[in-house]
Amino acid sequence: MGTATSIAYKDLRGFIDAADRLGELRRVDGADWDLEIGAITEVAHERRSRKSCCSTTSKVTRRLRVIVNAVVRRDNGSSFWLGSDACWPGHDQSLEGEARIVQASQAVDVAKGPITENVDSGGKVDMLKFPTPRWHEEDGGRYIGTGCLVILQDPDEKWTNFGTYRVCVYDRDTLGIWISPASMGG
């Protein structure tokens, strides 16, 4: 494995700031959720100098951002989002990633934290307030979870599964998730 330098961040805001400090962030302001963010994502992904791209949308609110291509870094794959600037070859990167995800997914009870800053419940729940893209022209809806990490635990046997499943916004308070029956989450 490569020699790792720790990149300090504890949440998505810290990740975005770290990416910006390292010159790995390109900001695109004013993109619309309906296909523009998806198109920008595709163009940014195909560019030779791949950088994470942070996009804001004007139709919903400039306060809510969408970050795309967060795990694409031109010189060392996804190790940056794992909190390291090491350059691990493919399989080593997968093993290191799995180890760091398992470590990071251990539940920690806290009285207060960033995840509790914005909580809506009951009639205040509105998934449509988020600048959720329709990523591709043929998509059947707006996907708030695509390339995301879904953590599931078997209720009986208590084993944990990590997977990437698409999560679609149906309306203000309904989301759908497709988990293929062939996957461990299915």
N, C-alpha and C positions, 0 to 999 in steps of 0.2 A: 504494500500500500504506500501511497505517497505520504509526505510529511504534511500533517494538517495544521493549519492555523485556525484557531477558533474565531468565528465571526459572531459577535454577541448580538443577539436579539431574542426577545421572549414572545413576541406576538407578530401579527401581520404588519402592523405599523412599523415595528422595529425592523422587520425584514425589508420593507419598502425603503426605509431610511438607509439601511446598510447597502442595498442595491444601488441607491442613488449616490451614496458616497464613493462607491467603487466604480461609478460610471456605467453601471449595468441597467440603468433605467431610462426609458424614453417615455416622455409624457405626451399624450395626445388628448387635448381638451375639446369638449363639445361633440364627441361622437354619439350618435343615436344608437339606442339599444337594438333597434330592428335592422339587423344585417350589417350596419357600419362597424360595430365592434368586432363582429365575426370576420369581416373582410380585412380589417386592420390586423387582427390576430394572424390571419393566413399570410398576409404580406410580410409582417414582422418576422414570422417563423421562417419564411423562405429566404430572407436576407442573409447575406454572408456574415455580417456582424450581428449575430443574434443577441438581442438584449431583452430583458424583461420589459414589458410595455405596460404602463399604467394609463388607463383611459378614464376620463370622466364623461358624464353625459349631461346634456343641457335640458332634456325633456323631463327628467325626473328631479334631480338635484345635483349640484356640483359638489355637495358634501360627501356623497356616496361614490366611491370609486370602484372600478373593476380592474383587477390586475390579471394580465394574461401572459402566457409563456413564462410563468414564474420559475419553472424548473428547466428552462432552456438557457444554458450559458455556453457561449461559443468555445471556451477552452476546457471546461471540466464537467460537462453534463450537469447532473442534478445535485452534485455535492454541495453547492452553494446554499440551496434551500435546506440542506441538512445541517447548516451552521459551520461549514468548513470550506476552506479554499483549496483543499487537497485535490489532486487529480488522480482519481482511482480508475483503473481500467474497468471495463464493463462488469464482470462478475464481482470483483472486489467492491465496486460501487453498490451493486445490489445487496451484497452482504452487509456492508456498512450502513446502507439505507435501512435495511430491515432491522438491524440492531438499534439504530437511533430512533426509528418509529416505535418499536416496542418499548424502549426506555421512555420516550416522550408520552406514550399513551397510558402510562400508569396513572391511575386516578389520584388526585390530590385534593383534599377538601380544603377550601379556603372560604373565609367569611366574606371577602371582597376581592374583586379582580376585574381586569378589562372586560371579561365576558359578561359581567353583570352590569356594565355601564348603560346598556340600552336593552331593556327588557319590555316587550309588549305582550300582553295576555288578553284573553277574551275578545271583546269587540275591537280592541286596538290592533290586533294582528292584521297586517296588510303586506303580504308578500309582493304585491304589485308595486310597492314604493321603491323596491330595489331596481337598479338599472340592469335587469336580467336580460342578457342577449338572446336573440334568436340567432344562433351561431351560423347556420347554413340555410340556404334558400328553401331546401326541401324539409327542414325540421318541422315537426308538428306543433312546436310550442317554444316557450322560452325556458332555457335550461340554466338553473341557478347552480347546479352541481354538474360539472362536466370536467373530467380530469381532477376530480376532488377525491379525498380519502374518506371512505365510509368505514367506520369501525363498528363491528357487530359482535355480540357475544351470544353464544348458544345458551338459552335459558336453563337447560337441563344439565348439559355437560360442562358448561362454563368456559369452553374454549373460545378464543378470540379470533376473528377474521378481519383482515384489512382488505378492502377492495375499492375499485374505481367503478362507480355506477352512476349513470346519468339521473339527475333529479330535475323533474319538470315542474314548473309553476302552472297550476291549473286555474286558480282564482285567488282571491284575497287570503284565504286560509287553508288552501288545499295544495299539497305537493304530492307528486307521484314518483316512485323510484322503480326502475326496471332492473331486476336481478335475474339473470338467466338461470333457469333450473340447473344447468350444468355447472354453475359456479358454487363455491362453498357457501356463499351467502344465500343461495336459492334453496 
